[in-house]
Amino acid sequence: MKNVMKRCLALIILFEKHIAGIDANYIKDNIPQYRELSPSAFHRSFERDKEVLRSMGFVINYSNDKWELESGYEISGTDIWKSIENN
């Protein structure tokens, strides 16, 4: 699970740096844990990592031949905290 969290954190950082969208080869080349994987193993790992991120409130979508982090994402539960702060 430690490797999964490292990859997920690396994905979030990569998407924060490149808001306009990233192709799959760029993702594979820029995340060390993906580099040595075969194309099919990369695809399986990336799909699992996207699901982990989705469960935490980070949604990665495919649009115009690029992967993008959905705008307006929030970690689940932060809206509750914001509501408490406002009241």
Secondary structure, DSSP 8 states (H G I E B T S, - for coil): -HHHHHHHHHHHHHHHH-TT-B-HHHHHHHSHHHHTS-HHHHHHHHHHHHHHHHHTT--EEEETTEEEE-TT---TTHHHHHHHHH-
